[in-house]
């Protein structure tokens, strides 16, 4: 692969990754944190920033 192909490949991977904010927007609220299952209201998806980031990191590796 030449450098242009490598750069294009990297850009495709970067665009395929969801940011934690985009990931949270795609999840329906379920009344509990999606990472630790701590009870929440019907609007929030994660109880804290660290749970949202940990969930995003795990889903990144699961793909």
Phi, psi and omega in degrees: 000139176271176186295328179292320179292320178296318180295317179296320179297317179296319179295322177296317178295319179295320181287336180283336180285137176266140174286160178305324179293317178294321180297314180297325180293333180276344181270135176284144175294140183234005180086005178208156178298134181290344181260310186249358179064022174292135181301137180225174173286181185277008182248317184284151180252333180229147182283334180206169181298321183294325176293320178297318179291320179294319178297316179297320179295317180295318180292331177295321180282335181283344183283000000 
